[in-house]
Amino acid sequence: MKKSPSLKFALLFIAVSALSMRAYGQNDAQKQLGPVNPAAAASCPPVQQFKPAQIHGTWRVRFTPAPAGLPADATLQLQRHAEFSESVAGFVNRELGPAAGKPAQGGHAARAQLAGDLEDGHLTLDESSNGISITGAWNGKMVEGTCGRKITGTWKDMSRNAPPDAPDVPFTLERLSGW
């Protein structure tokens, strides 16, 4: 029995589609797991090439050690700044325990506003617990080879309750979701 040209084409199309979907699924799994070897990390663009829109999303924050009077963990939500399209804005959310129902703890709110910039792989954010004054300063750098999924840096308490010699507290941001 001789196969028609259209049947041969259909079989070839099915085979090529199946192979490409398998490769697509492997690439998607690698994106979720992150780089597993230096070759995978080399496929990430240099941090200087990342644009603000590429860090929009939800991030987990870990401070080591925890800032005085604040928890060691928080979440950060970054999005496009409403007035400045090449900047970022958002919120940091902290679980303040018994003080969660109060407006602020030690000059810090459970949910504080953020605004800042990403330039050449460096992230700077101003934090405000009351929408008027700066209560925290974030200075971070994207980690090479993580494809924009990790930022490390320091946070400084700038609230009215902060001691004049408040230490810089190391933090790590890890992407949970987003671009």
Secondary structure, DSSP 8 states (H G I E B T S, - for coil): ----HHHHHHHHHHHHHHHHHHHHHHHHHHHHH---SHHHHHTS--GGG--GGGG-EEEEEEESS--TTS-SEEEEEEEE-SS-TTSEEEEEEE--GGGGGSS-BTTB-SEEEEEEEEETTEEEEEEESSSSS--EEEEEEE-TTSTTSEEEEEEEE-STTS-TT--EEEEEEEEEEE-
